[in-house]
Amino acid sequence: MCKGLATLPATCLKSAKDIKHKIGFLLQKPEFPTDQKQVKEKTTAVKRVSPADVEKWKLSFNNLMNCESGRTVFTAFLKSELSQENLEFWNACEEYKKSSPNKMAAKAKEIYEQYIEADSPNEVNLDSATREETRQNLSIAGLSCFNDAQQKIFNLMEKDSYRRFLHSKLIQDLSLLSTTTPLCALKKIGGKIVCSENRCGA
């Protein structure tokens, strides 16, 4: 039964507000103009983090990356370290795979010039052999064009950024927050706090 925010101690409410403010601030500080709708959707995703989500993220990097709200929180962490280019590249590869065949060549070239080419604006850390292999793949620009490069960046994030993420204040705060707030998302209607999802009887 979701009894609303009124039942929570004042210190928990303050902690919740502080954490949401920090994450919201990080998500709304892009280096390039960001669509406001996307920012709103990401902020909403963070607000719906559940204790079960946080615990799954701690178990494996795959769990984190397979969860939309997990990727959103991880993005906020990477932005705080100014190292978000690896995740941005990984996301770009995922979007590339959804492209229509007639647009793949142009998108592949764009991704290569943005993230892989030497001295590119958001260059990711790849070995020279993988860079060259990916460059050659541009001539075909099929679904597997970035597979090797994407997997290597995934492995790099798992071994490096993810480990720091697990020990960061952000995930520690979220763990604390998720154990002191209701599992459901709450919203205010007519001055009353109610459950916004069908997880409880509020």
LINLINQUI-V764891 format. One record per residue. N is the residue number from 0. RES is the residue in one small letter. PHI is phi in degrees with one decimal (999 if undefined). PSI is psi as a letter, one per 40 degrees, with the letter a starting at -180 (999 if undefined). BURIAL is # if it has 16 or more other C-alpha atoms within 10 Angstrom, else .. Layout:
n=N res=RES phi=PHI psi=PSI burial=BURIAL
n=N res=RES phi=PHI psi=PSI burial=BURIAL
This chain:
n=0 res=m phi=999 psi=h burial=.
n=1 res=c phi=-88.5 psi=h burial=#
n=2 res=k phi=-97.3 psi=e burial=.
n=3 res=g phi=88.4 psi=i burial=#
n=4 res=l phi=-73.4 psi=d burial=#
n=5 res=a phi=-62.1 psi=d burial=.
n=6 res=t phi=-82.3 psi=e burial=.
n=7 res=l phi=-85.0 psi=i burial=.
n=8 res=p phi=-61.1 psi=i burial=.
n=9 res=a phi=-58.7 psi=d burial=.
n=10 res=t phi=-65.8 psi=d burial=.
n=11 res=c phi=-68.6 psi=d burial=#
n=12 res=l phi=-62.1 psi=d burial=#
n=13 res=k phi=-64.2 psi=d burial=.
n=14 res=s phi=-62.4 psi=d burial=#
n=15 res=a phi=-62.1 psi=d burial=#
n=16 res=k phi=-64.1 psi=d burial=.
n=17 res=d phi=-62.0 psi=d burial=.
n=18 res=i phi=-65.6 psi=d burial=#
n=19 res=k phi=-64.3 psi=d burial=.
n=20 res=h phi=-64.5 psi=d burial=.
n=21 res=k phi=-61.9 psi=d burial=.
n=22 res=i phi=-66.8 psi=d burial=#
n=23 res=g phi=-60.1 psi=d burial=#
n=24 res=f phi=-64.2 psi=d burial=.
n=25 res=l phi=-66.3 psi=d burial=#
n=26 res=l phi=-69.6 psi=d burial=#
n=27 res=q phi=-100.8 psi=f burial=#
n=28 res=k phi=-119.3 psi=f burial=.
n=29 res=p phi=-73.7 psi=i burial=.
n=30 res=e phi=-71.4 psi=d burial=.
n=31 res=f phi=-119.3 psi=i burial=.
n=32 res=p phi=-54.2 psi=h burial=.
n=33 res=t phi=-118.8 psi=i burial=.
n=34 res=d phi=-61.8 psi=h burial=.
n=35 res=q phi=-63.1 psi=d burial=.
n=36 res=k phi=-64.4 psi=d burial=.
n=37 res=q phi=-65.3 psi=d burial=.
n=38 res=v phi=-61.2 psi=d burial=#
n=39 res=k phi=-62.4 psi=d burial=.
n=40 res=e phi=-64.5 psi=d burial=.
n=41 res=k phi=-66.3 psi=d burial=#
n=42 res=t phi=-64.0 psi=d burial=#
n=43 res=t phi=-62.9 psi=d burial=.
n=44 res=a phi=-61.1 psi=d burial=#
n=45 res=v phi=-63.8 psi=d burial=#
n=46 res=k phi=-66.4 psi=e burial=#
n=47 res=r phi=-99.7 psi=e burial=#
n=48 res=v phi=-63.7 psi=h burial=#
n=49 res=s phi=-109.9 psi=i burial=#
n=50 res=p phi=-56.0 psi=d burial=#
n=51 res=a phi=-64.1 psi=d burial=.
n=52 res=d phi=-59.1 psi=d burial=#
n=53 res=v phi=-59.6 psi=d burial=#
n=54 res=e phi=-65.7 psi=d burial=.
n=55 res=k phi=-66.4 psi=d burial=.
n=56 res=w phi=-60.7 psi=d burial=#
n=57 res=k phi=-72.2 psi=d burial=#
n=58 res=l phi=-76.2 psi=d burial=.
n=59 res=s phi=-160.4 psi=i burial=.
n=60 res=f phi=-67.3 psi=d burial=#
n=61 res=n phi=-60.0 psi=d burial=.
n=62 res=n phi=-61.0 psi=d burial=#
n=63 res=l phi=-63.7 psi=d burial=#
n=64 res=m phi=-73.2 psi=d burial=#
n=65 res=n phi=-84.5 psi=e burial=.
n=66 res=c phi=-111.1 psi=h burial=.
n=67 res=e phi=-60.0 psi=d burial=.
n=68 res=s phi=-67.9 psi=d burial=#
n=69 res=g phi=-64.9 psi=d burial=#
n=70 res=r phi=-64.5 psi=d burial=#
n=71 res=t phi=-65.4 psi=d burial=#
n=72 res=v phi=-67.6 psi=d burial=#
n=73 res=f phi=-63.3 psi=d burial=#
n=74 res=t phi=-61.2 psi=d burial=#
n=75 res=a phi=-60.1 psi=d burial=#
n=76 res=f phi=-64.5 psi=d burial=#
n=77 res=l phi=-63.3 psi=d burial=#
n=78 res=k phi=-64.8 psi=d burial=#
n=79 res=s phi=-66.5 psi=d burial=#
n=80 res=e phi=-98.0 psi=e burial=.
n=81 res=l phi=57.9 psi=f burial=.
n=82 res=s phi=-134.0 psi=f burial=.
n=83 res=q phi=-81.6 psi=e burial=#
n=84 res=e phi=-62.4 psi=d burial=#
n=85 res=n phi=-64.2 psi=d burial=#
n=86 res=l phi=-70.1 psi=d burial=#
n=87 res=e phi=-62.6 psi=d burial=.
n=88 res=f phi=-64.6 psi=d burial=#
n=89 res=w phi=-58.7 psi=d burial=#
n=90 res=n phi=-63.3 psi=d burial=.
n=91 res=a phi=-62.3 psi=d burial=#
n=92 res=c phi=-65.2 psi=d burial=#
n=93 res=e phi=-64.2 psi=d burial=.
n=94 res=e phi=-67.1 psi=d burial=.
n=95 res=y phi=-58.3 psi=d burial=#
n=96 res=k phi=-64.6 psi=e burial=#
n=97 res=k phi=-93.1 psi=e burial=.
n=98 res=s phi=-71.3 psi=i burial=.
n=99 res=s phi=-72.5 psi=i burial=.
n=100 res=p phi=-52.3 psi=d burial=.
n=101 res=n phi=-73.8 psi=e burial=.
n=102 res=k phi=-109.4 psi=e burial=.
n=103 res=m phi=-63.5 psi=d burial=#
n=104 res=a phi=-61.1 psi=d burial=#
n=105 res=a phi=-66.8 psi=d burial=.
n=106 res=k phi=-69.6 psi=d burial=#
n=107 res=a phi=-62.4 psi=d burial=#
n=108 res=k phi=-63.3 psi=d burial=#
n=109 res=e phi=-63.7 psi=d burial=.
n=110 res=i phi=-64.6 psi=d burial=#
n=111 res=y phi=-60.4 psi=d burial=#
n=112 res=e phi=-72.3 psi=d burial=#
n=113 res=q phi=-86.6 psi=d burial=#
n=114 res=y phi=-124.0 psi=d burial=#
n=115 res=i phi=-108.9 psi=d burial=#
n=116 res=e phi=-56.5 psi=i burial=#
n=117 res=a phi=-55.8 psi=h burial=#
n=118 res=d phi=65.0 psi=f burial=.
n=119 res=s phi=-71.4 psi=i burial=.
n=120 res=p phi=-54.5 psi=d burial=.
n=121 res=n phi=-126.5 psi=f burial=#
n=122 res=e phi=-57.8 psi=h burial=#
n=123 res=v phi=-95.8 psi=i burial=#
n=124 res=n phi=-88.0 psi=g burial=#
n=125 res=l phi=-124.4 psi=i burial=#
n=126 res=d phi=-74.4 psi=i burial=.
n=127 res=s phi=-62.2 psi=d burial=.
n=128 res=a phi=-65.4 psi=d burial=.
n=129 res=t phi=-68.6 psi=d burial=.
n=130 res=r phi=-61.2 psi=d burial=#
n=131 res=e phi=-67.2 psi=d burial=.
n=132 res=e phi=-59.9 psi=d burial=.
n=133 res=t phi=-66.8 psi=d burial=#
n=134 res=r phi=-60.0 psi=d burial=#
n=135 res=q phi=-67.4 psi=d burial=.
n=136 res=n phi=-65.7 psi=d burial=.
n=137 res=l phi=-61.2 psi=d burial=#
n=138 res=s phi=-67.2 psi=d burial=.
n=139 res=i phi=-102.1 psi=d burial=.
n=140 res=a phi=51.2 psi=f burial=#
n=141 res=g phi=-93.2 psi=a burial=.
n=142 res=l phi=-60.4 psi=d burial=#
n=143 res=s phi=-92.4 psi=e burial=.
n=144 res=c phi=-51.6 psi=d burial=#
n=145 res=f phi=-110.2 psi=e burial=#
n=146 res=n phi=-53.8 psi=d burial=.
n=147 res=d phi=-65.7 psi=d burial=.
n=148 res=a phi=-63.8 psi=d burial=#
n=149 res=q phi=-64.0 psi=d burial=#
n=150 res=q phi=-65.9 psi=d burial=.
n=151 res=k phi=-68.1 psi=d burial=#
n=152 res=i phi=-70.8 psi=d burial=#
n=153 res=f phi=-59.7 psi=d burial=#
n=154 res=n phi=-62.6 psi=d burial=.
n=155 res=l phi=-64.3 psi=d burial=.
n=156 res=m phi=-64.3 psi=d burial=#
n=157 res=e phi=-63.9 psi=d burial=#
n=158 res=k phi=-81.1 psi=d burial=.
n=159 res=d phi=-113.5 psi=c burial=.
n=160 res=s phi=-60.6 psi=d burial=#
n=161 res=y phi=-62.1 psi=d burial=#
n=162 res=r phi=-64.8 psi=d burial=.
n=163 res=r phi=-68.7 psi=d burial=.
n=164 res=f phi=-59.4 psi=d burial=#
n=165 res=l phi=-63.6 psi=d burial=#
n=166 res=h phi=-103.3 psi=e burial=.
n=167 res=s phi=-79.3 psi=i burial=.
n=168 res=k phi=-66.1 psi=d burial=.
n=169 res=l phi=-60.3 psi=d burial=#
n=170 res=i phi=-70.9 psi=d burial=#
n=171 res=q phi=-64.7 psi=d burial=.
n=172 res=d phi=-65.7 psi=d burial=.
n=173 res=l phi=-65.6 psi=d burial=#
n=174 res=s phi=-63.4 psi=d burial=#
n=175 res=l phi=-67.0 psi=d burial=#
n=176 res=l phi=-62.3 psi=d burial=#
n=177 res=s phi=-69.9 psi=e burial=#
n=178 res=t phi=-94.8 psi=e burial=.
n=179 res=t phi=-120.4 psi=e burial=#
n=180 res=t phi=-121.6 psi=i burial=#
n=181 res=p phi=-62.0 psi=i burial=#
n=182 res=l phi=-69.9 psi=d burial=#
n=183 res=c phi=-86.2 psi=i burial=#
n=184 res=a phi=-81.8 psi=i burial=#
n=185 res=l phi=-111.9 psi=i burial=#
n=186 res=k phi=-143.1 psi=i burial=.
n=187 res=k phi=-103.9 psi=h burial=.
n=188 res=i phi=-128.6 psi=h burial=.
n=189 res=g phi=58.2 psi=f burial=.
n=190 res=g phi=81.3 psi=e burial=.
n=191 res=k phi=-115.9 psi=h burial=.
n=192 res=i phi=-83.2 psi=h burial=#
n=193 res=v phi=-132.8 psi=i burial=#
n=194 res=c phi=-76.9 psi=h burial=#
n=195 res=s phi=-93.8 psi=e burial=.
n=196 res=e phi=-129.0 psi=i burial=.
n=197 res=n phi=-88.2 psi=f burial=.
n=198 res=r phi=-96.6 psi=e burial=.
n=199 res=c phi=-151.1 psi=a burial=.
n=200 res=g phi=-97.9 psi=e burial=.
n=201 res=a phi=-69.7 psi=999 burial=.
